[in-house]
Amino acid sequence: MNFIKSIFSSTPGPDFGYYTLMILISILLVIASIVFGQIYNRKRKDDIAFKKLFKKVPARLFILGALIAFLTAVRYESIPYFSMRLWLYLSLLATVLYLGKTIHTYVKIYPTKHQMAAKRHLAPQDEKKSAYLPNKKRK
């Protein structure tokens, strides 16, 4: 019961020993957003499925990293209601769920969409090329 009260407490207190870990997580999320943004910019020109499935990933990673950094700074300053443990737990849960969903999309959904897009993309090119090839004479 005491744990539940501490989650919803408006001022949880100064004893929080995970400042460096939280700042490290937020920095890693921001760096991941920059790196994934560069990968996205290179792959979006050639891969239609990648472009559609992963368009919002860099922005969302940056937002989650900034949110965790903000909540850590607020916790350090002990600002009431913003420094509640509930917000930090919810933001970490959202980060884990979003990363899990993105990895699941990349591993399970992206390969099938990529193959389907490649088949659709190649078929019209073959038809264009065959229009200029000589046909068999009909008797």
N, CA and C atoms as a LAMMPS dump frame, in Angstrom:
ITEM: TIMESTEP
0
ITEM: NUMBER OF ATOMS
417
ITEM: BOX BOUNDS ff ff ff
-5.0000000000000000e+02 5.0000000000000000e+02
-5.0000000000000000e+02 5.0000000000000000e+02
-5.0000000000000000e+02 5.0000000000000000e+02
ITEM: ATOMS id mol type element x y z
1 1 1 N 0.818 -1.185 0
2 1 2 C 0 0 0
3 1 3 C 0.866 1.255 0
4 2 1 N 2 1.172 0.666
5 2 2 C 2.897 2.308 0.729
6 2 3 C 3.488 2.611 -0.649
7 3 1 N 3.742 1.568 -1.454
8 3 2 C 4.271 1.748 -2.807
9 3 3 C 3.28 2.503 -3.677
10 4 1 N 2.001 2.179 -3.581
11 4 2 C 0.975 2.848 -4.38
12 4 3 C 0.862 4.316 -3.979
13 5 1 N 0.951 4.598 -2.688
14 5 2 C 0.931 5.993 -2.239
15 5 3 C 2.132 6.759 -2.763
16 6 1 N 3.281 6.094 -2.821
17 6 2 C 4.477 6.781 -3.299
18 6 3 C 4.404 7.076 -4.797
19 7 1 N 3.704 6.249 -5.558
20 7 2 C 3.565 6.5 -6.994
21 7 3 C 2.725 7.744 -7.232
22 8 1 N 1.665 7.913 -6.467
23 8 2 C 0.753 9.025 -6.678
24 8 3 C 1.066 10.238 -5.799
25 9 1 N 2.167 10.211 -5.09
26 9 2 C 2.545 11.339 -4.252
27 9 3 C 2.966 12.516 -5.129
28 10 1 N 2.508 13.721 -4.794
29 10 2 C 2.826 14.883 -5.624
30 10 3 C 4.281 15.305 -5.488
31 11 1 N 4.9 15.044 -4.357
32 11 2 C 6.33 15.318 -4.158
33 11 3 C 6.982 14.057 -3.596
34 12 1 N 7.588 13.244 -4.452
35 12 2 C 8.102 11.948 -4.002
36 12 3 C 9.34 12.022 -3.123
37 13 1 N 10.025 13.134 -3.063
38 13 2 C 11.189 13.234 -2.195
39 13 3 C 12.486 13.234 -2.976
40 14 1 N 13.573 13.552 -2.297
41 14 2 C 14.85 13.701 -2.995
42 14 3 C 15.591 12.392 -3.26
43 15 1 N 15.164 11.289 -2.696
44 15 2 C 15.907 10.038 -2.842
45 15 3 C 15.587 9.356 -4.165
46 16 1 N 16.359 9.724 -5.183
47 16 2 C 16.218 9.138 -6.516
48 16 3 C 17.626 8.941 -7.036
49 17 1 N 18.07 7.723 -7.101
50 17 2 C 19.45 7.433 -7.458
51 17 3 C 19.672 7.067 -8.907
52 18 1 N 18.728 7.357 -9.771
53 18 2 C 18.831 6.92 -11.165
54 18 3 C 18.954 8.087 -12.138
55 19 1 N 19.488 9.201 -11.69
56 19 2 C 19.602 10.364 -12.574
57 19 3 C 20.508 10.079 -13.764
58 20 1 N 21.653 9.481 -13.529
59 20 2 C 22.575 9.223 -14.639
60 20 3 C 21.997 8.206 -15.616
61 21 1 N 21.31 7.207 -15.104
62 21 2 C 20.698 6.21 -15.985
63 21 3 C 19.606 6.845 -16.85
64 22 1 N 18.787 7.696 -16.261
65 22 2 C 17.712 8.334 -17.02
66 22 3 C 18.257 9.303 -18.069
67 23 1 N 19.27 10.065 -17.711
68 23 2 C 19.888 10.965 -18.682
69 23 3 C 20.548 10.161 -19.792
70 24 1 N 21.173 9.048 -19.464
71 24 2 C 21.782 8.181 -20.468
72 24 3 C 20.719 7.618 -21.417
73 25 1 N 19.587 7.188 -20.882
74 25 2 C 18.499 6.678 -21.724
75 25 3 C 17.981 7.767 -22.652
76 26 1 N 17.811 8.964 -22.138
77 26 2 C 17.297 10.051 -22.979
78 26 3 C 18.304 10.428 -24.063
79 27 1 N 19.589 10.438 -23.731
80 27 2 C 20.611 10.743 -24.74
81 27 3 C 20.648 9.643 -25.796
82 28 1 N 20.541 8.387 -25.376
83 28 2 C 20.526 7.283 -26.345
84 28 3 C 19.319 7.367 -27.273
85 29 1 N 18.166 7.76 -26.751
86 29 2 C 16.981 7.892 -27.6
87 29 3 C 17.141 9.033 -28.6
88 30 1 N 17.726 10.133 -28.186
89 30 2 C 17.948 11.257 -29.108
90 30 3 C 18.964 10.876 -30.18
91 31 1 N 20.035 10.208 -29.788
92 31 2 C 21.032 9.753 -30.769
93 31 3 C 20.42 8.731 -31.724
94 32 1 N 19.596 7.825 -31.189
95 32 2 C 18.922 6.842 -32.046
96 32 3 C 17.99 7.53 -33.031
97 33 1 N 17.341 8.6 -32.616
98 33 2 C 16.454 9.315 -33.541
99 33 3 C 17.25 9.969 -34.662
100 34 1 N 18.416 10.513 -34.349
101 34 2 C 19.25 11.135 -35.378
102 34 3 C 19.783 10.08 -36.344
103 35 1 N 20.275 8.975 -35.811
104 35 2 C 20.812 7.9 -36.668
105 35 3 C 19.711 7.292 -37.526
106 36 1 N 18.554 7.016 -36.91
107 36 2 C 17.467 6.422 -37.686
108 36 3 C 16.94 7.412 -38.73
109 37 1 N 16.989 8.697 -38.426
110 37 2 C 16.595 9.701 -39.417
111 37 3 C 17.499 9.679 -40.634
112 38 1 N 18.803 9.498 -40.415
113 38 2 C 19.735 9.403 -41.537
114 38 3 C 19.488 8.131 -42.349
115 39 1 N 19.257 7.029 -41.666
116 39 2 C 18.959 5.767 -42.362
117 39 3 C 17.663 5.905 -43.155
118 40 1 N 16.667 6.533 -42.554
119 40 2 C 15.381 6.718 -43.23
120 40 3 C 15.548 7.577 -44.481
121 41 1 N 16.325 8.642 -44.399
122 41 2 C 16.516 9.512 -45.561
123 41 3 C 17.21 8.79 -46.705
124 42 1 N 18.106 7.86 -46.392
125 42 2 C 18.76 7.099 -47.453
126 42 3 C 17.846 6.05 -48.069
127 43 1 N 17.066 5.356 -47.226
128 43 2 C 16.27 4.232 -47.712
129 43 3 C 14.922 4.632 -48.302
130 44 1 N 14.422 5.815 -47.967
131 44 2 C 13.076 6.175 -48.418
132 44 3 C 12.989 6.385 -49.917
133 45 1 N 14.102 6.69 -50.56
134 45 2 C 14.095 6.907 -51.999
135 45 3 C 13.89 5.605 -52.765
136 46 1 N 14.426 4.513 -52.244
137 46 2 C 14.379 3.246 -52.951
138 46 3 C 13.316 2.287 -52.434
139 47 1 N 12.999 2.364 -51.172
140 47 2 C 12.15 1.371 -50.538
141 47 3 C 10.823 1.997 -50.107
142 48 1 N 9.769 1.703 -50.832
143 48 2 C 8.453 2.286 -50.553
144 48 3 C 7.889 1.765 -49.233
145 49 1 N 8.072 0.491 -48.952
146 49 2 C 7.548 -0.091 -47.718
147 49 3 C 8.227 0.518 -46.491
148 50 1 N 9.534 0.718 -46.557
149 50 2 C 10.261 1.337 -45.445
150 50 3 C 9.782 2.769 -45.236
151 51 1 N 9.544 3.46 -46.313
152 51 2 C 9.079 4.847 -46.237
153 51 3 C 7.728 4.945 -45.539
154 52 1 N 6.824 4.037 -45.853
155 52 2 C 5.489 4.084 -45.261
156 52 3 C 5.464 3.599 -43.815
157 53 1 N 6.224 2.572 -43.496
158 53 2 C 6.162 1.971 -42.163
159 53 3 C 6.935 2.753 -41.101
160 54 1 N 8.007 3.419 -41.487
161 54 2 C 8.894 4.015 -40.487
162 54 3 C 9.024 5.533 -40.64
163 55 1 N 8.003 6.178 -41.138
164 55 2 C 8.055 7.622 -41.369
165 55 3 C 8.175 8.412 -40.06
166 56 1 N 7.447 8.025 -39.043
167 56 2 C 7.369 8.816 -37.813
168 56 3 C 8.323 8.35 -36.71
169 57 1 N 9.113 7.349 -36.968
170 57 2 C 9.975 6.788 -35.925
171 57 3 C 11.006 7.791 -35.399
172 58 1 N 11.753 8.523 -36.248
173 58 2 C 12.755 9.449 -35.689
174 58 3 C 12.13 10.531 -34.8
175 59 1 N 11.022 11.088 -35.213
176 59 2 C 10.383 12.142 -34.415
177 59 3 C 9.878 11.6 -33.084
178 60 1 N 9.303 10.427 -33.096
179 60 2 C 8.784 9.848 -31.854
180 60 3 C 9.902 9.449 -30.899
181 61 1 N 11.012 8.955 -31.42
182 61 2 C 12.153 8.642 -30.555
183 61 3 C 12.696 9.913 -29.904
184 62 1 N 12.758 10.985 -30.678
185 62 2 C 13.238 12.254 -30.132
186 62 3 C 12.29 12.773 -29.049
187 63 1 N 10.998 12.688 -29.293
188 63 2 C 10.015 13.153 -28.312
189 63 3 C 10.107 12.341 -27.018
190 64 1 N 10.242 11.031 -27.13
191 64 2 C 10.357 10.197 -25.931
192 64 3 C 11.645 10.501 -25.16
193 65 1 N 12.747 10.713 -25.872
194 65 2 C 14 11.067 -25.211
195 65 3 C 13.917 12.417 -24.516
196 66 1 N 13.295 13.39 -25.178
197 66 2 C 13.136 14.711 -24.564
198 66 3 C 12.192 14.647 -23.365
199 67 1 N 11.151 13.836 -23.441
200 67 2 C 10.217 13.699 -22.333
201 67 3 C 10.899 13.088 -21.107
202 68 1 N 11.697 12.059 -21.311
203 68 2 C 12.403 11.437 -20.189
204 68 3 C 13.414 12.406 -19.583
205 69 1 N 14.114 13.18 -20.426
206 69 2 C 15.052 14.173 -19.903
207 69 3 C 14.312 15.247 -19.107
208 70 1 N 13.164 15.693 -19.617
209 70 2 C 12.368 16.697 -18.911
210 70 3 C 11.889 16.171 -17.564
211 71 1 N 11.363 14.96 -17.547
212 71 2 C 10.866 14.401 -16.29
213 71 3 C 11.989 14.154 -15.281
214 72 1 N 13.176 13.832 -15.773
215 72 2 C 14.317 13.656 -14.876
216 72 3 C 14.748 15.002 -14.287
217 73 1 N 14.764 16.036 -15.124
218 73 2 C 15.121 17.369 -14.623
219 73 3 C 14.087 17.879 -13.623
220 74 1 N 12.825 17.634 -13.888
221 74 2 C 11.765 18.05 -12.971
222 74 3 C 11.886 17.293 -11.654
223 75 1 N 12.231 16.034 -11.727
224 75 2 C 12.402 15.24 -10.512
225 75 3 C 13.593 15.75 -9.7
226 76 1 N 14.643 16.157 -10.393
227 76 2 C 15.817 16.694 -9.709
228 76 3 C 15.47 17.985 -8.969
229 77 1 N 14.633 18.81 -9.579
230 77 2 C 14.243 20.082 -8.966
231 77 3 C 13.087 19.929 -7.974
232 78 1 N 12.493 18.764 -7.887
233 78 2 C 11.373 18.46 -6.981
234 78 3 C 10.182 19.394 -7.175
235 79 1 N 9.78 19.574 -8.411
236 79 2 C 8.609 20.388 -8.726
237 79 3 C 7.369 19.532 -8.485
238 80 1 N 6.434 20.007 -7.668
239 80 2 C 5.248 19.189 -7.346
240 80 3 C 4.43 18.856 -8.589
241 81 1 N 3.801 17.721 -8.554
242 81 2 C 2.924 17.149 -9.574
243 81 3 C 3.648 16.765 -10.863
244 82 1 N 4.639 17.498 -11.289
245 82 2 C 5.402 17.077 -12.459
246 82 3 C 6.433 16.024 -12.098
247 83 1 N 6.872 16.021 -10.829
248 83 2 C 7.903 15.069 -10.429
249 83 3 C 7.319 13.784 -9.855
250 84 1 N 6.046 13.541 -10.097
251 84 2 C 5.429 12.3 -9.623
252 84 3 C 6.088 11.101 -10.296
253 85 1 N 6.233 10.04 -9.555
254 85 2 C 6.823 8.827 -10.113
255 85 3 C 5.954 8.244 -11.224
256 86 1 N 4.685 8.498 -11.155
257 86 2 C 3.747 7.969 -12.145
258 86 3 C 4.126 8.408 -13.561
259 87 1 N 4.496 9.688 -13.739
260 87 2 C 4.83 10.19 -15.085
261 87 3 C 6.081 9.53 -15.617
262 88 1 N 7.054 9.336 -14.75
263 88 2 C 8.29 8.69 -15.18
264 88 3 C 8.047 7.233 -15.547
265 89 1 N 7.255 6.533 -14.744
266 89 2 C 6.928 5.14 -15.057
267 89 3 C 6.139 5.034 -16.362
268 90 1 N 5.188 5.931 -16.556
269 90 2 C 4.389 5.894 -17.792
270 90 3 C 5.236 6.211 -19.019
271 91 1 N 6.158 7.157 -18.89
272 91 2 C 7.007 7.479 -20.038
273 91 3 C 7.962 6.335 -20.36
274 92 1 N 8.485 5.679 -19.341
275 92 2 C 9.349 4.52 -19.594
276 92 3 C 8.561 3.358 -20.198
277 93 1 N 7.344 3.158 -19.723
278 93 2 C 6.489 2.119 -20.298
279 93 3 C 6.16 2.428 -21.761
280 94 1 N 5.859 3.691 -22.05
281 94 2 C 5.576 4.086 -23.442
282 94 3 C 6.798 3.878 -24.321
283 95 1 N 7.984 4.167 -23.81
284 95 2 C 9.208 3.965 -24.581
285 95 3 C 9.435 2.492 -24.88
286 96 1 N 9.268 1.651 -23.879
287 96 2 C 9.471 0.206 -24.079
288 96 3 C 8.435 -0.346 -25.068
289 97 1 N 7.18 0.062 -24.915
290 97 2 C 6.14 -0.419 -25.828
291 97 3 C 6.385 0.062 -27.256
292 98 1 N 6.786 1.315 -27.416
293 98 2 C 7.022 1.829 -28.766
294 98 3 C 8.224 1.161 -29.416
295 99 1 N 9.293 0.965 -28.656
296 99 2 C 10.455 0.267 -29.22
297 99 3 C 10.112 -1.178 -29.573
298 100 1 N 9.32 -1.836 -28.736
299 100 2 C 8.884 -3.205 -29.043
300 100 3 C 8.031 -3.26 -30.293
301 101 1 N 7.119 -2.312 -30.438
302 101 2 C 6.266 -2.268 -31.627
303 101 3 C 7.094 -2.002 -32.881
304 102 1 N 8.07 -1.108 -32.779
305 102 2 C 8.909 -0.788 -33.937
306 102 3 C 9.772 -1.978 -34.332
307 103 1 N 10.334 -2.664 -33.367
308 103 2 C 11.146 -3.85 -33.67
309 103 3 C 10.266 -4.952 -34.261
310 104 1 N 9.073 -5.135 -33.717
311 104 2 C 8.148 -6.13 -34.268
312 104 3 C 7.786 -5.784 -35.711
313 105 1 N 7.547 -4.523 -35.985
314 105 2 C 7.231 -4.101 -37.347
315 105 3 C 8.401 -4.379 -38.284
316 106 1 N 9.62 -4.099 -37.829
317 106 2 C 10.784 -4.316 -38.678
318 106 3 C 11.053 -5.792 -38.928
319 107 1 N 10.818 -6.634 -37.93
320 107 2 C 11.142 -8.058 -38.056
321 107 3 C 10.028 -8.833 -38.756
322 108 1 N 8.779 -8.549 -38.424
323 108 2 C 7.669 -9.365 -38.922
324 108 3 C 6.941 -8.748 -40.125
325 109 1 N 6.601 -7.488 -40.072
326 109 2 C 5.734 -6.883 -41.081
327 109 3 C 6.518 -6.336 -42.264
328 110 1 N 7.662 -5.71 -42.001
329 110 2 C 8.435 -5.076 -43.067
330 110 3 C 8.877 -6.038 -44.166
331 111 1 N 9.383 -7.249 -43.867
332 111 2 C 9.808 -8.124 -44.973
333 111 3 C 8.68 -8.476 -45.944
334 112 1 N 7.486 -8.74 -45.446
335 112 2 C 6.39 -9.081 -46.354
336 112 3 C 5.955 -7.87 -47.167
337 113 1 N 5.867 -6.697 -46.531
338 113 2 C 5.493 -5.481 -47.261
339 113 3 C 6.558 -5.122 -48.297
340 114 1 N 7.821 -5.344 -47.942
341 114 2 C 8.906 -5.046 -48.869
342 114 3 C 8.83 -5.937 -50.108
343 115 1 N 8.55 -7.225 -49.913
344 115 2 C 8.433 -8.133 -51.046
345 115 3 C 7.239 -7.774 -51.919
346 116 1 N 6.111 -7.457 -51.292
347 116 2 C 4.928 -7.084 -52.071
348 116 3 C 5.163 -5.799 -52.848
349 117 1 N 5.815 -4.825 -52.236
350 117 2 C 6.095 -3.561 -52.924
351 117 3 C 7.094 -3.764 -54.054
352 118 1 N 8.058 -4.652 -53.847
353 118 2 C 9.038 -4.921 -54.891
354 118 3 C 8.382 -5.598 -56.09
355 119 1 N 7.445 -6.517 -55.849
356 119 2 C 6.749 -7.18 -56.957
357 119 3 C 5.89 -6.189 -57.73
358 120 1 N 5.179 -5.331 -57.012
359 120 2 C 4.333 -4.334 -57.681
360 120 3 C 5.171 -3.306 -58.42
361 121 1 N 6.329 -2.985 -57.872
362 121 2 C 7.162 -1.965 -58.482
363 121 3 C 7.869 -2.49 -59.731
364 122 1 N 8.215 -3.772 -59.765
365 122 2 C 8.925 -4.345 -60.9
366 122 3 C 7.999 -4.704 -62.054
367 123 1 N 6.788 -5.049 -61.783
368 123 2 C 5.882 -5.495 -62.834
369 123 3 C 5.631 -4.425 -63.894
370 124 1 N 5.333 -3.186 -63.588
371 124 2 C 5.121 -2.193 -64.634
372 124 3 C 6.376 -1.917 -65.451
373 125 1 N 7.559 -2.02 -64.861
374 125 2 C 8.782 -1.801 -65.611
375 125 3 C 8.973 -2.893 -66.652
376 126 1 N 8.637 -4.141 -66.303
377 126 2 C 8.767 -5.233 -67.258
378 126 3 C 7.806 -5.031 -68.424
379 127 1 N 6.61 -4.543 -68.136
380 127 2 C 5.656 -4.294 -69.206
381 127 3 C 6.14 -3.183 -70.121
382 128 1 N 6.736 -2.148 -69.563
383 128 2 C 7.258 -1.057 -70.389
384 128 3 C 8.381 -1.546 -71.286
385 129 1 N 9.262 -2.376 -70.733
386 129 2 C 10.378 -2.88 -71.523
387 129 3 C 9.89 -3.824 -72.612
388 130 1 N 8.899 -4.655 -72.298
389 130 2 C 8.426 -5.617 -73.293
390 130 3 C 7.644 -4.936 -74.415
391 131 1 N 7.177 -3.735 -74.214
392 131 2 C 6.444 -3.04 -75.271
393 131 3 C 7.36 -2.688 -76.432
394 132 1 N 8.661 -2.546 -76.189
395 132 2 C 9.607 -2.163 -77.236
396 132 3 C 10.368 -3.351 -77.816
397 133 1 N 10.121 -4.545 -77.297
398 133 2 C 10.786 -5.724 -77.831
399 133 3 C 9.998 -6.262 -79.021
400 134 1 N 10.701 -6.881 -79.953
401 134 2 C 9.985 -7.443 -81.106
402 134 3 C 9.103 -8.616 -80.713
403 135 1 N 7.947 -8.704 -81.29
404 135 2 C 6.999 -9.782 -81.005
405 135 3 C 7.145 -10.888 -82.027
406 136 1 N 6.646 -12.051 -81.696
407 136 2 C 6.629 -13.158 -82.642
408 136 3 C 5.646 -12.836 -83.74
409 137 1 N 5.978 -13.293 -84.931
410 137 2 C 5.055 -13.091 -86.05
411 137 3 C 3.921 -14.084 -85.92
412 138 1 N 2.74 -13.598 -86.132
413 138 2 C 1.572 -14.482 -86.067
414 138 3 C 1.261 -14.996 -87.473
415 139 1 N 0.931 -16.244 -87.58
416 139 2 C 0.641 -16.843 -88.88
417 139 3 C -0.826 -17.031 -89.076
